[in-house]
Amino acid sequence: MKHCNSGTRKVIKQLEHCSDIENVRAMHNGYLIYAKNGSKYLVHFSDKAFHPLRRWLKHNTNLKNLTF
């Protein structure tokens, strides 16, 4: 079983409930996030991964406040 902190689980749960996200697929090295506008983003969750993810979400979805 792989370890994952509660911040990662909270972010993934918010992404799954967002209407502009088509799919969140767990990969062996992170998560692949598909937006409805055709853009996709591969995120490797670490301490510095949240800010680039927030920036991508602001440009491609209506999810403006990402909490963790």
Biopython code that builds the backbone (N, CA, C, O; Angstrom):
import numpy as np
from Bio.PDB.StructureBuilder import StructureBuilder

atoms = [
    (1, "MET", "N", (0.844, -1.178, 0.000)),
    (1, "MET", "CA", (0.000, 0.000, 0.000)),
    (1, "MET", "C", (0.890, 1.243, 0.000)),
    (1, "MET", "O", (1.829, 1.354, 0.789)),
    (2, "LYS", "N", (0.574, 2.171, -0.899)),
    (2, "LYS", "CA", (1.374, 3.383, -0.990)),
    (2, "LYS", "C", (0.865, 4.413, 0.002)),
    (2, "LYS", "O", (-0.325, 4.464, 0.313)),
    (3, "HIS", "N", (1.770, 5.219, 0.484)),
    (3, "HIS", "CA", (1.410, 6.273, 1.418)),
    (3, "HIS", "C", (0.963, 7.499, 0.652)),
    (3, "HIS", "O", (1.515, 7.812, -0.402)),
    (4, "CYS", "N", (-0.025, 8.190, 1.168)),
    (4, "CYS", "CA", (-0.432, 9.465, 0.582)),
    (4, "CYS", "C", (-1.042, 10.303, 1.687)),
    (4, "CYS", "O", (-1.789, 9.803, 2.528)),
    (5, "ASN", "N", (-0.715, 11.580, 1.673)),
    (5, "ASN", "CA", (-1.171, 12.442, 2.757)),
    (5, "ASN", "C", (-2.618, 12.874, 2.532)),
    (5, "ASN", "O", (-3.167, 12.676, 1.448)),
    (6, "SER", "N", (-3.216, 13.449, 3.529)),
    (6, "SER", "CA", (-4.620, 13.820, 3.431)),
    (6, "SER", "C", (-4.832, 14.981, 2.469)),
    (6, "SER", "O", (-5.914, 15.106, 1.896)),
    (7, "GLY", "N", (-3.830, 15.834, 2.274)),
    (7, "GLY", "CA", (-3.949, 16.935, 1.321)),
    (7, "GLY", "C", (-4.148, 16.434, -0.099)),
    (7, "GLY", "O", (-4.942, 17.000, -0.851)),
    (8, "THR", "N", (-3.442, 15.386, -0.471)),
    (8, "THR", "CA", (-3.583, 14.803, -1.801)),
    (8, "THR", "C", (-4.981, 14.235, -1.997)),
    (8, "THR", "O", (-5.593, 14.450, -3.044)),
    (9, "ARG", "N", (-5.486, 13.526, -1.022)),
    (9, "ARG", "CA", (-6.828, 12.950, -1.120)),
    (9, "ARG", "C", (-7.893, 14.032, -1.220)),
    (9, "ARG", "O", (-8.873, 13.866, -1.945)),
    (10, "LYS", "N", (-7.716, 15.142, -0.501)),
    (10, "LYS", "CA", (-8.681, 16.237, -0.553)),
    (10, "LYS", "C", (-8.694, 16.898, -1.922)),
    (10, "LYS", "O", (-9.758, 17.255, -2.427)),
    (11, "VAL", "N", (-7.533, 17.063, -2.523)),
    (11, "VAL", "CA", (-7.447, 17.680, -3.840)),
    (11, "VAL", "C", (-8.099, 16.782, -4.888)),
    (11, "VAL", "O", (-8.864, 17.271, -5.719)),
    (12, "ILE", "N", (-7.816, 15.494, -4.869)),
    (12, "ILE", "CA", (-8.395, 14.560, -5.838)),
    (12, "ILE", "C", (-9.907, 14.511, -5.699)),
    (12, "ILE", "O", (-10.616, 14.426, -6.702)),
    (13, "LYS", "N", (-10.408, 14.563, -4.483)),
    (13, "LYS", "CA", (-11.852, 14.559, -4.262)),
    (13, "LYS", "C", (-12.494, 15.808, -4.847)),
    (13, "LYS", "O", (-13.577, 15.718, -5.426)),
    (14, "GLN", "N", (-11.862, 16.970, -4.716)),
    (14, "GLN", "CA", (-12.385, 18.206, -5.302)),
    (14, "GLN", "C", (-12.374, 18.130, -6.825)),
    (14, "GLN", "O", (-13.301, 18.614, -7.474)),
    (15, "LEU", "N", (-11.340, 17.532, -7.397)),
    (15, "LEU", "CA", (-11.252, 17.426, -8.843)),
    (15, "LEU", "C", (-12.315, 16.490, -9.402)),
    (15, "LEU", "O", (-12.849, 16.733, -10.484)),
    (16, "GLU", "N", (-12.624, 15.426, -8.677)),
    (16, "GLU", "CA", (-13.646, 14.485, -9.147)),
    (16, "GLU", "C", (-15.030, 15.102, -9.133)),
    (16, "GLU", "O", (-15.885, 14.687, -9.915)),
    (17, "HIS", "N", (-15.282, 16.078, -8.272)),
    (17, "HIS", "CA", (-16.591, 16.715, -8.196)),
    (17, "HIS", "C", (-16.710, 17.950, -9.081)),
    (17, "HIS", "O", (-17.798, 18.515, -9.190)),
    (18, "CYS", "N", (-15.630, 18.383, -9.712)),
    (18, "CYS", "CA", (-15.652, 19.570, -10.564)),
    (18, "CYS", "C", (-16.340, 19.239, -11.881)),
    (18, "CYS", "O", (-16.104, 18.176, -12.456)),
    (19, "SER", "N", (-17.190, 20.142, -12.362)),
    (19, "SER", "CA", (-17.950, 19.889, -13.592)),
    (19, "SER", "C", (-17.093, 20.041, -14.847)),
    (19, "SER", "O", (-17.458, 19.496, -15.889)),
    (20, "ASP", "N", (-15.981, 20.750, -14.792)),
    (20, "ASP", "CA", (-15.131, 20.950, -15.960)),
    (20, "ASP", "C", (-14.050, 19.883, -16.117)),
    (20, "ASP", "O", (-13.289, 19.919, -17.084)),
    (21, "ILE", "N", (-13.971, 18.952, -15.199)),
    (21, "ILE", "CA", (-12.998, 17.866, -15.267)),
    (21, "ILE", "C", (-13.705, 16.625, -15.806)),
    (21, "ILE", "O", (-14.694, 16.170, -15.231)),
    (22, "GLU", "N", (-13.196, 16.080, -16.911)),
    (22, "GLU", "CA", (-13.784, 14.875, -17.480)),
    (22, "GLU", "C", (-13.403, 13.631, -16.696)),
    (22, "GLU", "O", (-14.254, 12.811, -16.351)),
    (23, "ASN", "N", (-12.103, 13.502, -16.420)),
    (23, "ASN", "CA", (-11.619, 12.258, -15.842)),
    (23, "ASN", "C", (-10.368, 12.539, -15.014)),
    (23, "ASN", "O", (-9.553, 13.392, -15.366)),
    (24, "VAL", "N", (-10.230, 11.815, -13.919)),
    (24, "VAL", "CA", (-9.008, 11.826, -13.114)),
    (24, "VAL", "C", (-8.551, 10.382, -13.037)),
    (24, "VAL", "O", (-9.194, 9.546, -12.401)),
    (25, "ARG", "N", (-7.430, 10.096, -13.695)),
    (25, "ARG", "CA", (-6.959, 8.727, -13.783)),
    (25, "ARG", "C", (-5.687, 8.568, -12.955)),
    (25, "ARG", "O", (-4.742, 9.343, -13.105)),
    (26, "ALA", "N", (-5.667, 7.580, -12.095)),
    (26, "ALA", "CA", (-4.473, 7.302, -11.287)),
    (26, "ALA", "C", (-3.467, 6.554, -12.145)),
    (26, "ALA", "O", (-3.779, 5.511, -12.719)),
    (27, "MET", "N", (-2.263, 7.093, -12.229)),
    (27, "MET", "CA", (-1.177, 6.455, -12.963)),
    (27, "MET", "C", (-0.200, 5.886, -11.940)),
    (27, "MET", "O", (-0.390, 6.068, -10.737)),
    (28, "HIS", "N", (0.817, 5.217, -12.390)),
    (28, "HIS", "CA", (1.783, 4.637, -11.461)),
    (28, "HIS", "C", (2.687, 5.688, -10.832)),
    (28, "HIS", "O", (3.341, 5.425, -9.823)),
    (29, "ASN", "N", (2.725, 6.899, -11.434)),
    (29, "ASN", "CA", (3.605, 7.937, -10.897)),
    (29, "ASN", "C", (2.879, 9.236, -10.580)),
    (29, "ASN", "O", (3.530, 10.258, -10.363)),
    (30, "GLY", "N", (1.554, 9.225, -10.545)),
    (30, "GLY", "CA", (0.795, 10.432, -10.234)),
    (30, "GLY", "C", (-0.634, 10.306, -10.723)),
    (30, "GLY", "O", (-1.193, 9.210, -10.770)),
    (31, "TYR", "N", (-1.220, 11.434, -11.085)),
    (31, "TYR", "CA", (-2.586, 11.457, -11.585)),
    (31, "TYR", "C", (-2.621, 12.217, -12.895)),
    (31, "TYR", "O", (-1.979, 13.257, -13.035)),
    (32, "LEU", "N", (-3.378, 11.694, -13.865)),
    (32, "LEU", "CA", (-3.584, 12.355, -15.139)),
    (32, "LEU", "C", (-4.975, 12.967, -15.111)),
    (32, "LEU", "O", (-5.969, 12.266, -14.924)),
    (33, "ILE", "N", (-5.036, 14.282, -15.298)),
    (33, "ILE", "CA", (-6.286, 15.023, -15.173)),
    (33, "ILE", "C", (-6.674, 15.527, -16.549)),
    (33, "ILE", "O", (-5.890, 16.206, -17.213)),
    (34, "TYR", "N", (-7.894, 15.195, -16.983)),
    (34, "TYR", "CA", (-8.409, 15.613, -18.278)),
    (34, "TYR", "C", (-9.456, 16.701, -18.076)),
    (34, "TYR", "O", (-10.417, 16.505, -17.331)),
    (35, "ALA", "N", (-9.280, 17.844, -18.733)),
    (35, "ALA", "CA", (-10.276, 18.915, -18.693)),
    (35, "ALA", "C", (-11.194, 18.770, -19.901)),
    (35, "ALA", "O", (-10.822, 18.146, -20.895)),
    (36, "LYS", "N", (-12.393, 19.343, -19.818)),
    (36, "LYS", "CA", (-13.348, 19.248, -20.917)),
    (36, "LYS", "C", (-12.940, 20.064, -22.134)),
    (36, "LYS", "O", (-13.468, 19.839, -23.223)),
    (37, "ASN", "N", (-12.014, 21.006, -21.981)),
    (37, "ASN", "CA", (-11.575, 21.798, -23.130)),
    (37, "ASN", "C", (-10.493, 21.075, -23.930)),
    (37, "ASN", "O", (-9.954, 21.647, -24.878)),
    (38, "GLY", "N", (-10.163, 19.840, -23.576)),
    (38, "GLY", "CA", (-9.180, 19.050, -24.310)),
    (38, "GLY", "C", (-7.794, 19.059, -23.711)),
    (38, "GLY", "O", (-6.925, 18.314, -24.166)),
    (39, "SER", "N", (-7.565, 19.869, -22.718)),
    (39, "SER", "CA", (-6.259, 19.948, -22.082)),
    (39, "SER", "C", (-6.122, 18.845, -21.037)),
    (39, "SER", "O", (-7.099, 18.445, -20.403)),
    (40, "LYS", "N", (-4.902, 18.366, -20.873)),
    (40, "LYS", "CA", (-4.651, 17.358, -19.841)),
    (40, "LYS", "C", (-3.383, 17.727, -19.092)),
    (40, "LYS", "O", (-2.517, 18.432, -19.610)),
    (41, "TYR", "N", (-3.292, 17.235, -17.855)),
    (41, "TYR", "CA", (-2.190, 17.603, -16.975)),
    (41, "TYR", "C", (-1.804, 16.398, -16.132)),
    (41, "TYR", "O", (-2.660, 15.773, -15.505)),
    (42, "LEU", "N", (-0.536, 16.077, -16.117)),
    (42, "LEU", "CA", (-0.017, 15.000, -15.280)),
    (42, "LEU", "C", (0.624, 15.613, -14.059)),
    (42, "LEU", "O", (1.576, 16.385, -14.173)),
    (43, "VAL", "N", (0.110, 15.276, -12.889)),
    (43, "VAL", "CA", (0.605, 15.862, -11.650)),
    (43, "VAL", "C", (1.233, 14.763, -10.798)),
    (43, "VAL", "O", (0.646, 13.702, -10.586)),
    (44, "HIS", "N", (2.428, 15.045, -10.322)),
    (44, "HIS", "CA", (3.126, 14.187, -9.373)),
    (44, "HIS", "C", (3.022, 14.892, -8.034)),
    (44, "HIS", "O", (3.614, 15.956, -7.852)),
    (45, "PHE", "N", (2.298, 14.334, -7.110)),
    (45, "PHE", "CA", (2.047, 15.036, -5.860)),
    (45, "PHE", "C", (3.278, 15.029, -4.962)),
    (45, "PHE", "O", (3.760, 13.986, -4.521)),
    (46, "SER", "N", (3.756, 16.225, -4.719)),
    (46, "SER", "CA", (4.836, 16.467, -3.783)),
    (46, "SER", "C", (4.533, 17.801, -3.111)),
    (46, "SER", "O", (3.461, 18.369, -3.322)),
    (47, "ASP", "N", (5.443, 18.293, -2.324)),
    (47, "ASP", "CA", (5.205, 19.544, -1.611)),
    (47, "ASP", "C", (5.053, 20.734, -2.548)),
    (47, "ASP", "O", (4.292, 21.656, -2.255)),
    (48, "LYS", "N", (5.763, 20.728, -3.669)),
    (48, "LYS", "CA", (5.733, 21.866, -4.578)),
    (48, "LYS", "C", (4.810, 21.666, -5.774)),
    (48, "LYS", "O", (4.856, 22.456, -6.717)),
    (49, "ALA", "N", (3.984, 20.645, -5.762)),
    (49, "ALA", "CA", (3.127, 20.356, -6.914)),
    (49, "ALA", "C", (1.803, 21.101, -6.884)),
    (49, "ALA", "O", (1.124, 21.165, -7.908)),
    (50, "PHE", "N", (1.411, 21.665, -5.753)),
    (50, "PHE", "CA", (0.089, 22.265, -5.655)),
    (50, "PHE", "C", (-0.022, 23.575, -6.431)),
    (50, "PHE", "O", (-1.055, 23.826, -7.052)),
    (51, "HIS", "N", (1.003, 24.406, -6.414)),
    (51, "HIS", "CA", (0.902, 25.697, -7.097)),
    (51, "HIS", "C", (0.792, 25.554, -8.625)),
    (51, "HIS", "O", (-0.058, 26.218, -9.218)),
    (52, "PRO", "N", (1.611, 24.722, -9.290)),
    (52, "PRO", "CA", (1.404, 24.542, -10.731)),
    (52, "PRO", "C", (0.042, 23.932, -11.063)),
    (52, "PRO", "O", (-0.548, 24.263, -12.091)),
    (53, "LEU", "N", (-0.461, 23.047, -10.205)),
    (53, "LEU", "CA", (-1.790, 22.473, -10.424)),
    (53, "LEU", "C", (-2.865, 23.544, -10.301)),
    (53, "LEU", "O", (-3.789, 23.580, -11.113)),
    (54, "ARG", "N", (-2.764, 24.414, -9.303)),
    (54, "ARG", "CA", (-3.729, 25.504, -9.142)),
    (54, "ARG", "C", (-3.697, 26.433, -10.350)),
    (54, "ARG", "O", (-4.744, 26.880, -10.818)),
    (55, "ARG", "N", (-2.511, 26.723, -10.851)),
    (55, "ARG", "CA", (-2.373, 27.592, -12.018)),
    (55, "ARG", "C", (-3.039, 26.965, -13.239)),
    (55, "ARG", "O", (-3.738, 27.658, -13.979)),
    (56, "TRP", "N", (-2.833, 25.657, -13.465)),
    (56, "TRP", "CA", (-3.455, 24.970, -14.592)),
    (56, "TRP", "C", (-4.969, 24.943, -14.449)),
    (56, "TRP", "O", (-5.688, 25.124, -15.431)),
    (57, "LEU", "N", (-5.461, 24.719, -13.229)),
    (57, "LEU", "CA", (-6.903, 24.686, -13.006)),
    (57, "LEU", "C", (-7.539, 26.049, -13.246)),
    (57, "LEU", "O", (-8.647, 26.115, -13.779)),
    (58, "LYS", "N", (-6.879, 27.126, -12.874)),
    (58, "LYS", "CA", (-7.430, 28.466, -13.095)),
    (58, "LYS", "C", (-7.548, 28.787, -14.576)),
    (58, "LYS", "O", (-8.467, 29.499, -14.981)),
    (59, "HIS", "N", (-6.641, 28.278, -15.386)),
    (59, "HIS", "CA", (-6.672, 28.552, -16.819)),
    (59, "HIS", "C", (-7.632, 27.644, -17.572)),
    (59, "HIS", "O", (-8.148, 28.053, -18.612)),
    (60, "ASN", "N", (-7.897, 26.425, -17.093)),
    (60, "ASN", "CA", (-8.634, 25.436, -17.864)),
    (60, "ASN", "C", (-9.977, 25.021, -17.275)),
    (60, "ASN", "O", (-10.739, 24.323, -17.944)),
    (61, "THR", "N", (-10.293, 25.427, -16.050)),
    (61, "THR", "CA", (-11.559, 25.034, -15.437)),
    (61, "THR", "C", (-12.168, 26.217, -14.702)),
    (61, "THR", "O", (-11.591, 27.303, -14.653)),
    (62, "ASN", "N", (-13.343, 25.985, -14.135)),
    (62, "ASN", "CA", (-13.976, 27.024, -13.319)),
    (62, "ASN", "C", (-13.655, 26.861, -11.840)),
    (62, "ASN", "O", (-14.187, 27.603, -11.014)),
    (63, "LEU", "N", (-12.804, 25.917, -11.490)),
    (63, "LEU", "CA", (-12.393, 25.688, -10.109)),
    (63, "LEU", "C", (-11.314, 26.698, -9.754)),
    (63, "LEU", "O", (-10.159, 26.537, -10.147)),
    (64, "LYS", "N", (-11.683, 27.738, -9.014)),
    (64, "LYS", "CA", (-10.761, 28.820, -8.706)),
    (64, "LYS", "C", (-10.095, 28.666, -7.352)),
    (64, "LYS", "O", (-8.957, 29.101, -7.174)),
    (65, "ASN", "N", (-10.777, 28.058, -6.394)),
    (65, "ASN", "CA", (-10.218, 27.898, -5.051)),
    (65, "ASN", "C", (-9.970, 26.423, -4.782)),
    (65, "ASN", "O", (-10.906, 25.643, -4.603)),
    (66, "LEU", "N", (-8.721, 26.059, -4.756)),
    (66, "LEU", "CA", (-8.333, 24.685, -4.466)),
    (66, "LEU", "C", (-7.801, 24.650, -3.039)),
    (66, "LEU", "O", (-6.789, 25.281, -2.734)),
    (67, "THR", "N", (-8.475, 23.918, -2.171)),
    (67, "THR", "CA", (-8.063, 23.845, -0.772)),
    (67, "THR", "C", (-7.436, 22.495, -0.497)),
    (67, "THR", "O", (-7.812, 21.490, -1.101)),
    (68, "PHE", "N", (-6.487, 22.474, 0.409)),
    (68, "PHE", "CA", (-5.849, 21.231, 0.819)),
    (68, "PHE", "C", (-5.408, 21.315, 2.249)),
    (68, "PHE", "O", (-4.845, 20.356, 2.778)),
]
sb = StructureBuilder()
sb.init_structure("model")
sb.init_model(0)
sb.init_chain("A")
sb.init_seg("    ")
for serial, (resi, resn, name, xyz) in enumerate(atoms, 1):
    if name == "N":
        sb.init_residue(resn, " ", resi, " ")
    sb.init_atom(name, np.array(xyz, "f"), 0.0, 1.0, " ", f" {name:<3s}", serial, name[0])
structure = sb.get_structure()
